[in-house]
Amino acid sequence: MPDLPTPKDAAEAALFSECWDAVLSYADLCTSGSTAANQLAREAFALGIREARAAEDGTARGAGRRSSRLPRIPLLLTAVRATAAAWEAQGQGHKLDPDLRLWLNSGKAARYVGPPLSRPIALRGLRDMQEPDAALLWLAEVEALPLHSVVRRQGLDPAAAVEELNEVRGLFRDRCHRNHLDTPMDAECRSYVRLLDAVTRSPAADTPPDLSRHLATCVECAEAAACLRLHGGGLPAALAQGVIGWGGLAYLERRRRAAEVRLGPGRPDTSDPEGAAQRAAANKARVRRNALLTAAVLVSGLALAVSMMPGDSGGDVTAKSGPTDSSPVAGPGSAGPPASPATSATPSSSGPAPSGEDTPSADGSAHASKPDPEPQGTSSSTAGAGGSESEAACEVRYDLVNQWPDGFQATVTVTTADALDSWRVAWSFRDGQRVDQMWDASLAQNGSRVTATAADYNRTVSANGTLTFGFLASWHNKNTAPYAFTLNGKTCTAS
């Protein structure tokens, strides 16, 4: 196992510490165990630092002429991908995640090391920027660091942080637009270049139906659209997927959660006033919904107590308790806007019944999830007040974080009324969706029924506590929300 490079000075030592955290996080996604993750991270870190120092020395000898290169962290992450590819070629592929091995042997991986004009737009755009600008964009958007901290680290004026970041975003967009024009494309793609540029410049512009259909079938143009559209919060995903490739969205989610653990929930970033307003509105809605849920439970309990008073027959008890037991489930679902700025979908109660058994059959579809080396900031602000009933001892929130033409990213947050020593969350999909990758839980899928089982490090959940995990999945034609959520076999209500 190679030794880690020795820092040249104190400033580089601090940079190494920050970079190592990012490299180990991605290496853990790419491997099948902690030992392999550490080995991959060390080899990739040594390789990336050598390449970075060689590039810096070449720039110094070239009388200030700057060679095209990535900032330090994305450079090291691409070194992880390159080292993983070398392992696969050298017969060490058994140490890698099985999905990564499939990706490395597909045409998708070849795009990242092939001819420069065929590489992803985001990778080319970030590489074409001045390194300080590219580093500012990556740290703020992908690593989820607070903007004031990033600009201070870059030696910029904190008072002009928002303006500085907006200017860098504009520079990135210009580089991506130029690279899109330079990309070899057929006549149909070429005919949409100007329209795509115009539509993505305005946050209020609607995408014409013909352009929308084209973006649903053309990977290159869809990637360009994600990079050119700076509004709507899709830039971090475009950067992570375009530069890292496989596991980009999962890495993005890990860095966001790690930042929340270090800095508290939410990004303390003054550059997103609209997002702050949305979060404030969501908190108000959540308080209102929980108040309604509490009131419904109290009414239900009062009705049940009245129904059991002397003089009532057994049939009357059944008649009275049935409707009141179901009212807490329906009550909060219609109160206020969704509790999260991200698209939140509530499973319908009219869907088909679940398959019944939470534990799927061993059909080869199970994928082992690996523990996250960073602290797990997976607590949720959702307060489950409906856990007093035996059939509704948990509350679930399903958030659709991001969606693209053939896939999506989602998170599931469950609040449990009871303390748990282990947990198993199951649900069903309506439209044939398939889960490809999951973090903070192990995955198994049998037909439409998906089961997420606790990892070794997050099995225990306190009473009225929450558990959270995320996943990537594919979809076709429709992507409606899942339904029939259960926790350890007990039905959960939807928040």
C-alpha positions in Angstrom: 0.0 0.0 0.0 1.6 3.3 -1.0 2.5 6.0 1.5 0.6 9.2 1.4 2.5 12.2 -0.1 4.3 14.5 2.4 2.9 18.1 2.5 5.3 20.8 1.5 4.0 23.3 4.1 1.3 23.9 6.7 -1.1 25.3 4.0 -0.7 22.1 1.9 -1.2 20.0 5.0 -4.6 21.6 5.7 -5.5 21.1 2.0 -4.5 17.4 2.2 -6.7 16.9 5.2 -9.7 18.3 3.4 -8.9 16.4 0.1 -8.4 13.1 1.9 -11.9 13.3 3.4 -13.4 13.7 0.0 -11.3 11.0 -1.6 -12.0 8.4 1.0 -15.8 9.2 0.8 -15.8 8.5 -3.0 -13.4 5.5 -2.7 -15.9 4.0 -0.2 -18.7 4.3 -2.7 -16.5 2.5 -5.3 -15.4 -0.5 -3.3 -16.9 -3.5 -1.6 -15.4 -3.0 1.9 -13.6 -0.6 4.2 -10.2 -2.2 3.7 -10.5 -1.9 -0.1 -11.8 1.6 0.2 -8.8 2.7 2.2 -6.4 1.0 -0.2 -8.1 2.6 -3.2 -8.1 6.0 -1.6 -4.4 5.9 -0.7 -3.4 4.8 -4.2 -5.6 7.4 -5.9 -4.5 10.2 -3.5 -0.8 9.5 -4.2 -1.5 9.4 -8.0 -3.6 12.6 -7.9 -1.0 14.6 -5.9 1.8 13.6 -8.3 -0.3 14.7 -11.2 -1.2 18.0 -9.6 2.4 18.8 -8.6 3.7 17.9 -12.1 1.1 20.2 -13.6 2.1 23.0 -11.3 5.8 22.5 -12.1 5.0 22.6 -15.8 3.1 25.8 -15.4 6.1 27.4 -13.6 8.5 26.3 -16.3 6.2 27.6 -19.0 6.5 31.3 -18.0 3.0 31.5 -16.6 1.2 29.6 -19.3 -1.4 27.6 -17.6 -2.2 24.1 -18.7 -5.8 22.9 -18.6 -6.4 21.1 -15.4 -9.0 20.6 -12.7 -9.0 22.0 -9.1 -7.4 19.8 -6.5 -10.5 17.9 -5.1 -12.1 17.0 -8.5 -8.7 16.1 -9.8 -8.2 13.6 -6.9 -11.8 12.2 -7.4 -11.0 11.5 -11.1 -7.8 9.8 -9.9 -10.0 7.5 -7.8 -12.0 6.6 -10.9 -8.7 6.1 -12.9 -7.3 3.9 -10.1 -10.5 1.8 -10.0 -10.2 1.3 -13.8 -6.6 0.1 -13.3 -7.7 -2.4 -10.7 -10.3 -3.7 -13.0 -7.8 -4.1 -15.8 -5.2 -5.8 -13.5 -7.6 -8.4 -12.2 -8.5 -6.7 -8.9 -12.1 -5.9 -9.9 -13.5 -8.2 -7.1 -12.6 -5.4 -4.7 -14.9 -2.9 -6.5 -18.6 -2.3 -6.3 -20.3 -4.6 -8.9 -22.2 -1.7 -10.5 -19.0 0.3 -10.9 -17.4 -2.7 -12.7 -20.3 -2.8 -15.1 -20.0 0.9 -15.7 -16.2 0.7 -16.2 -16.7 -1.9 -18.9 -19.4 0.1 -20.7 -19.2 3.0 -23.2 -20.2 5.4 -20.5 -16.8 5.2 -18.8 -15.0 5.6 -22.1 -16.4 9.1 -22.5 -14.4 10.4 -19.5 -11.0 9.4 -21.0 -11.8 9.5 -24.7 -11.3 12.3 -27.2 -11.5 15.7 -25.5 -14.5 16.9 -27.6 -16.5 13.8 -26.7 -16.1 14.2 -22.9 -19.0 15.5 -20.7 -19.7 19.2 -21.0 -19.3 19.9 -17.3 -15.9 18.2 -17.2 -14.6 20.3 -20.1 -16.2 23.5 -18.8 -14.7 23.2 -15.3 -11.3 22.3 -16.8 -11.3 25.4 -19.0 -11.8 27.8 -16.1 -9.1 29.5 -14.1 -8.3 27.2 -11.2 -9.3 29.6 -8.4 -12.7 30.2 -10.1 -13.2 26.5 -10.7 -12.2 25.7 -7.1 -14.7 28.2 -5.8 -17.5 26.7 -7.9 -16.7 23.2 -6.8 -16.4 23.9 -3.1 -19.6 25.9 -2.9 -21.8 23.7 -5.2 -20.5 20.1 -4.8 -18.7 20.0 -1.4 -21.6 22.0 0.1 -19.3 24.3 2.1 -20.8 27.7 3.3 -20.0 30.4 0.8 -18.5 32.8 3.3 -16.0 30.1 4.3 -15.1 29.3 0.7 -14.4 32.9 -0.3 -12.4 33.5 2.9 -10.3 30.4 2.1 -9.8 31.7 -1.5 -8.7 35.1 -0.2 -11.7 36.9 -1.5 -13.9 39.6 0.1 -16.7 37.9 2.1 -18.9 41.0 1.6 -19.0 40.2 -2.2 -19.4 36.5 -1.8 -22.8 36.1 -3.5 -21.7 38.4 -6.4 -18.4 36.5 -6.8 -20.2 33.1 -6.9 -22.8 34.3 -9.4 -20.0 35.6 -11.6 -18.2 32.3 -11.5 -21.4 30.5 -12.3 -21.8 32.7 -15.4 -18.2 32.0 -16.4 -18.9 28.2 -16.1 -22.0 28.6 -18.2 -20.1 30.5 -20.9 -17.4 27.8 -21.1 -20.1 25.1 -21.3 -21.9 26.9 -24.1 -18.7 27.2 -26.1 -17.9 23.6 -25.5 -21.3 22.6 -26.6 -20.9 24.5 -29.8 -17.6 22.7 -30.4 -19.0 19.2 -29.8 -19.5 17.0 -32.8 -23.2 16.6 -33.2 -25.8 15.6 -35.8 -28.1 18.0 -37.7 -31.0 17.6 -35.2 -28.9 18.5 -32.2 -27.3 21.4 -34.1 -30.8 22.8 -34.8 -31.6 23.0 -31.1 -28.4 24.7 -30.0 -29.6 28.3 -30.2 -33.0 27.4 -28.7 -31.4 25.6 -25.8 -29.2 28.5 -25.1 -32.1 30.9 -25.1 -34.4 28.8 -22.9 -31.7 28.1 -20.2 -30.8 31.8 -19.9 -34.2 32.7 -18.3 -35.5 31.1 -15.1 -39.1 31.8 -16.2 -38.8 30.4 -19.8 -40.8 27.3 -20.6 -39.1 24.5 -22.6 -40.9 24.0 -25.9 -42.4 20.5 -26.4 -40.2 19.6 -29.3 -37.0 20.6 -27.3 -38.3 18.7 -24.3 -38.8 15.5 -26.4 -35.3 15.9 -27.8 -33.7 16.3 -24.4 -35.4 13.1 -23.2 -33.6 11.1 -25.9 -30.2 12.9 -26.4 -27.7 12.4 -23.5 -25.3 15.0 -24.8 -27.9 17.8 -25.1 -29.4 16.9 -21.8 -26.0 17.2 -20.1 -25.5 20.6 -21.8 -29.0 21.8 -20.7 -28.1 20.9 -17.0 -24.9 22.9 -17.2 -26.4 25.9 -19.0 -29.5 26.2 -16.7 -28.1 27.9 -13.6 -31.5 28.3 -12.0 -33.5 25.6 -10.2 -30.7 24.0 -8.2 -29.5 21.4 -10.7 -26.0 22.7 -11.1 -24.4 20.6 -8.2 -25.8 17.4 -9.8 -24.6 18.5 -13.3 -21.0 19.1 -11.9 -20.9 15.9 -9.9 -22.1 13.7 -12.7 -20.1 15.4 -15.4 -16.8 15.4 -13.6 -16.9 12.3 -11.4 -19.1 10.0 -13.5 -20.3 6.9 -11.8 -21.6 7.5 -8.3 -21.6 11.3 -8.8 -25.1 11.8 -7.2 -24.4 9.5 -4.3 -21.1 11.4 -3.6 -23.0 14.7 -3.8 -25.5 13.4 -1.2 -22.8 12.2 1.1 -21.0 15.6 1.0 -24.2 17.4 1.7 -24.9 15.2 4.7 -21.3 15.5 5.9 -21.6 19.3 5.7 -24.9 19.2 7.7 -23.2 17.2 10.5 -20.3 19.7 10.7 -22.4 22.9 10.3 -25.9 21.9 11.4 -28.9 21.1 9.1 -29.2 23.3 6.1 -26.5 25.2 4.2 -25.7 28.5 5.9 -25.3 30.1 2.5 -26.6 33.7 1.9 -26.6 33.2 -1.9 -30.0 31.5 -1.9 -32.7 33.8 -0.4 -35.4 32.0 -2.3 -34.3 28.7 -0.8 -34.3 30.2 2.7 -37.9 31.5 2.1 -38.9 28.0 1.0 -37.4 26.4 4.0 -39.2 28.9 6.3 -42.5 28.2 4.6 -41.8 24.4 4.9 -41.1 24.7 8.6 -44.4 26.6 9.1 -46.3 23.9 7.1 -44.6 21.2 9.1 -45.7 22.8 12.5 -49.2 23.2 11.2 -49.4 19.6 10.0 -48.1 18.2 13.2 -50.6 20.2 15.2 -53.4 18.8 13.1 -52.1 15.3 13.5 -51.9 15.7 17.3 -55.4 17.1 17.4 -56.7 14.2 15.3 -55.1 11.6 17.6 -56.7 13.3 20.6 -60.1 13.3 18.9 -59.6 9.6 18.0 -58.7 8.7 21.6 -61.6 10.6 23.0 -64.0 8.9 20.5 -62.6 5.5 21.5 -63.0 6.2 25.2 -66.6 7.2 24.7 -67.3 4.2 22.6 -66.1 1.9 25.4 -68.3 3.4 28.1 -70.8 1.0 29.8 -73.9 0.3 27.8 -72.3 0.1 24.3 -72.5 -3.2 22.5 -69.5 -4.8 20.7 -71.0 -3.9 17.4 -71.3 -0.2 18.3 -67.7 -0.2 19.4 -66.6 -1.5 16.0 -68.7 1.1 14.2 -67.4 4.0 16.2 -63.8 3.1 16.4 -63.4 2.3 12.7 -63.8 5.8 11.2 -62.0 7.6 14.0 -58.9 5.3 13.7 -58.5 6.3 10.1 -59.0 10.0 10.5 -55.5 10.8 11.7 -54.0 9.3 8.5 -56.1 11.4 6.2 -56.0 14.6 8.2 -52.4 15.8 7.9 -52.1 14.8 4.3 -54.2 17.7 3.1 -52.8 20.3 5.3 -50.5 22.9 3.9 -47.8 22.7 1.2 -45.1 19.9 1.2 -42.7 20.0 4.1 -39.6 20.1 1.9 -38.6 22.4 -1.0 -37.7 19.2 -2.9 -40.6 17.5 -4.7 -42.4 15.4 -2.1 -44.8 12.7 -3.1 -47.4 11.1 -0.9 -48.2 7.4 -1.5 -51.8 6.9 -2.4 -54.1 4.8 -0.3 -56.0 3.6 -3.3 -53.1 1.7 -4.8 -52.8 -2.1 -4.9 -52.1 -3.9 -1.7 -48.5 -4.6 -0.9 -47.0 -8.0 -1.5 -47.2 -8.6 2.2 -43.8 -10.1 3.0 -41.1 -7.4 3.7 -38.2 -9.8 3.2 -37.6 -10.3 -0.5 -36.5 -13.6 -2.0 -32.8 -14.1 -2.8 -33.1 -13.5 -6.5 -29.7 -11.9 -7.0 -31.0 -8.4 -6.9 -29.6 -7.6 -3.5 -26.8 -5.1 -3.3 -24.8 -4.5 -0.1 -24.5 -0.9 1.0 -21.3 0.3 2.6 -21.0 2.4 5.7 -20.2 6.1 5.2 -16.9 7.1 6.7 -18.2 10.5 7.6 -20.7 11.2 10.5 -24.2 10.4 9.5 -26.2 13.6 9.6 -29.4 11.9 8.8 -31.7 13.3 11.3 -35.0 14.7 10.0 -37.0 17.7 11.2 -40.2 15.8 10.6 -42.0 15.2 13.9 -44.1 12.0 14.0 -47.0 12.6 16.3 -49.2 9.7 15.0 -47.3 6.8 16.6 -49.9 6.0 19.3 -51.7 3.5 17.1 -50.4 0.0 16.7 -51.0 0.1 12.9 -49.4 3.5 12.5 -46.4 3.5 14.8 -44.3 5.3 12.2 -44.4 8.2 9.8 -42.6 8.3 6.4 -41.6 11.1 4.2 -40.5 10.4 0.6 -38.6 13.1 -1.2 -37.8 13.1 -4.9 -34.5 14.9 -4.8 -33.6 15.0 -8.5 -34.9 13.4 -11.7 -33.5 13.1 -15.2 -34.8 11.4 -18.4 -34.2 7.8 -17.3 -33.3 8.0 -13.6 -33.9 9.7 -10.3 -32.6 10.2 -6.8 -34.8 10.0 -3.7 -34.5 10.0 0.1 -36.8 8.2 2.6 -37.1 9.5 6.2 -39.0 7.5 8.8 -40.0 8.7 12.2 -40.7 5.8 14.6 -42.7 6.1 17.8 -40.9 3.1 19.3 -37.2 2.5 20.0 -35.6 0.1 17.5 -32.6 -2.3 17.8 -32.8 -2.9 14.0 -35.1 -1.8 11.2 -36.4 -2.8 7.8 -38.3 -0.4 5.6 -40.3 -1.7 2.6 -42.4 -0.1 -0.1 -43.8 -0.8 -3.5 -43.4 1.0 -6.9 -46.3 1.4 -9.3 -44.5 1.9 -12.6 -41.7 -0.7 -12.7 -39.0 1.5 -11.2 -35.8 -0.3 -10.3 -33.4 0.8 -7.5 -29.8 0.7 -8.7 -27.9 2.0 -5.7 -28.6 2.7 -2.0 -26.7 4.3 0.8 -27.1 4.1 4.6 -29.1 0.8 4.1 -28.7 -2.5 2.3 -30.9 -3.0 -0.8 -33.1 -5.9 -2.0 -35.8 -5.7 -4.6 -38.3 -8.4 -5.6 -40.5 -7.2 -8.5 -42.1 -3.9 -7.4 -41.4 -4.5 -3.7 -38.2 -2.9 -2.3 -36.7 -3.5 1.1 -34.1 -1.4 2.8 -32.4 -3.0 5.8 -30.3 -1.1 8.4 -26.6 -0.9 8.1 -24.3 -2.0 10.9 -23.8 1.6 12.1 -27.4 2.9 12.1 -29.4 -0.1 13.4 -30.4 1.6 16.7 -33.1 4.3 16.6 -34.4 6.0 19.8 -38.1 6.4 20.5 -39.6 9.3 18.4 -36.3 9.3 16.5 -35.7 9.2 12.7 -33.9 7.1 10.2 -32.9 8.3 6.8 -31.5 6.6 3.7 -31.2 7.5 0.0 -31.1 5.7 -3.3 -30.7 6.0 -7.1 -33.2 4.3 -9.4 -34.3 4.1 -13.0 -37.8 4.7 -14.5 -39.6 4.6 -17.8 -42.7 6.5 -19.0 -44.0 7.3 -15.5 -42.4 7.9 -12.1 -45.2 8.1 -9.6 -44.5 8.0 -5.9 -44.1 4.6 -4.1 -46.8 3.4 -1.7 -47.5 0.8 1.1 -44.5 1.8 3.3 -43.9 -0.5 6.3 -41.4 -0.4 9.1 -40.5 -3.9 10.4 -43.8 -5.1 8.9 -46.0 -2.4 10.4 -47.8 0.1 8.1 -46.5 3.7 8.2 -48.5 6.8 7.6 -47.3 9.4 5.0 -46.3 12.8 6.1 
